[in-house]
Amino acid sequence: MQQEPASARSPGLQQDPVLPHTPTMPPPDSPSGGHQPSHSPAEQSMEEEFQFLHCQGCQTQAKCPKLLPCLHTLCSGCLEAPGLQCPICQAPQPQGADSLALDNVFFESLQRRLSMYRQILDAQAACTRCREPADFWCFECEQLLCAKCFEAHQWFLKHEARPLAELRSQSAREFLDGTRKSNNIFCSNPNHRTPALTSIYCRGCSKPLCCSCALLDRDHSDLKCDISAEIQQRQEELDAMTQALQEQDSTFSAAHAQMRSAIGQLGRARADTEELISTRVRQVVAHVLAQERELLEAVNERYQRDYEEMACQLGRLDAVLQRIRTGGALVQRMKRYASDQEVLDMHDFVHKALSRLRQEEPQSPQATLRTDCFEEFKVRVQDLISCITHGTDAAVPRRASPETSRTPKEPFDVDLRSASL
């Protein structure tokens, strides 16, 4: 029997996010002094848990990650690939301003904080200022400090700094939870000399505002709210969308399974027909082998045509399922690791993408399943055998009409023992 055509898989894509007004230091992509860190079981577990931060196209560390409308996150290199479709799920990019890729500030922030954690775990970590062995980590400055620099740092800045020994005893998840900075939301006005913390959100501007900016904004006086309430509302909206995605996942999974079953039935029907044709044709004389080859080729052509139609629909179901699960995983990871600022930045984009995804409906495979498409060839071979057994092998076999192919009958019921060989 012929091998089933393999469905093609595509590679993937991403780009550059903007972080809030928080002090940062360059992420140490390579440890100082050429030291190669040993991969302990804890570090290996951390790498596996945060594997989702890699580009979903090239599976490498995503530089400048971008979130597409289909909810796949890709690196800037994969985004440069030509075409208007996602190279992972082949989803066409929707038209309009919302179709642009969004800076995945959640992924980039998480990458940066994991880079901090790796610096802290490094036994040869050096002070950022004097390169002496480090003993402390400042959460505000995001710097490693030796004992002397720590004393000066605390004297002048009084930031929160903790011993490395204490931080190394924490898991990656505990460290990330402690560095979320959930309350550090700043006013969006770029004219402030120093970032102004705020707890006010303007639904008219869709931005956080400090008290002064909120008072000056007379056009949206009735649209101000507590930023915690706004974040809570957006989290609840994402939770509701996640629940709907789970239900949609069940629907598409069932349709996906039915389509795979339909393709299996089509393959079995082809196999049964080929076997029956081959068994009967081999009982006749050599000149009938040409007819056998013609029939087998026709069966394969019919199968290939119907298979490609079903495989196309299966690919669509597979792509939508992948987008559903990617969206659900993104929302769950945002709930677990994203800061409030990141939720505010990404909520509208993610919500619109999930809303578009909710409009997808699976097509029933019953509309495309036709296992009786080989009946015509069974009738043709029956007529050929009848001609041979009656000594009319020179007659041209008549082709079965569509009505004949749909009429229930048991083919190949002729006794070939009397056939003249």
C-alpha positions, 0 to 999 in steps of 0.5 A: 500500500502507498504511504500517507502523504506527510503534512508539512510543518512550518518554522516560526517568528518575534521583535522588540519590547519597551520596558517601564521606567525602572532602572536596569543593567545589561543582562549578562549573556555570558558569565564573567571571566569565561566561567561556564556554569554547571547545570545543576538539577535545579537549573535544568528544571528551571530551563525546562519550566521556562522553555516557553520563553524561547522563540516558537519558530527557531527555538532559540533565546528570543531576542526582542520577542513579539506577540502576533495576533495568532498569539505565537511569540517569535523573535525578530529574526523569524519576523523578517521571513517574507509572507503574510502568514504566521510561519507556525500555524499559517494563520493569515494576519488580520488587516488593520492596526490591531494586526501589528505584532505587539512587544511582548513586554511580559516575556522580555521582563521575565527573561531579564529577571531570569538573567538576574537569577542566574547571576545570583546563582553563579558561585563566582558572581562579582560586584557590579562596581568593584568586581570583588566577590559579591555578597548582596543583591539590590532589587531596586538597582538590580546590581550585585554588591560586595560587603563594602559597596553594600555599606555605601549603597545602604548609607546613601540609597537605602534600597532593599538589598538581600544576601546572596546566600538567602536568594540562592536558597530560593527557587526561580519561581520564588525569586520571580514572585519577589521581583514582580514589583506589582505596585510599581506602576508609574504615570504615563506622562513622559514630561515628568522629571522623575517617574511618578508612582500612581494608583489611578487609571483613566479608562478614557486615556487607557493609561495610568495617571498620577494625581496631578495629571488626573486633575488636569484631565477634565475630559475624562473626569468620570472615567477615573478608577482605582488601578487595582480595580482595573487590573482585577477587572482585566484579570477576570476578563482574561479568566473568562476568555480562558474558560471559553477557550477550554470549551472551544478546545473540547469542540475543536479536539472532537472535530480534530479526532473525527477528521482523523478518523475520517481520513483513516476510514478513507485509507481503509476503503482505499486499501480494501478496494485495492486488495479486492481489485488486485485479487480479482484481476490476477485471476485473468490472463496477462493482457488484463494486467494493463486494466489492473494498473489503470484501475489502481492508478485511478483509485490512487488519484481519487484517494489523493484528491479526497485525502488532500481535501481532508488534510487541508481541513485537518491542517486548519483544525490543527492550526486553530487548536494550536492557537487556542492552546497557545492563547490559554498557555499565554494567559496562564503564564501572564497570571503567574509571572506577569506584573501589573504593568505588563498586564496593562500593556498587553491586555487589549492586544491579547483580548482582541486576539482571543476574541477573534479566535473565539469566532472560529468554528470547526467544520463537521467532517461528515460533509467531506467524508465519502467512503463510497467514492471507490464504488465506480472502480468496483463496478468497472472491474466487475464488468471486466470480469463478466466480459472475460467469463463470457468470452467477450474480452474484446469488448470495451468495459462500460463505465458505471453511471453515478446512479449505478455506483450509488446502488447497493450491490455486492461486487465481484460475485462472479465465479471465475472457475469457468473463466477461459485462461 
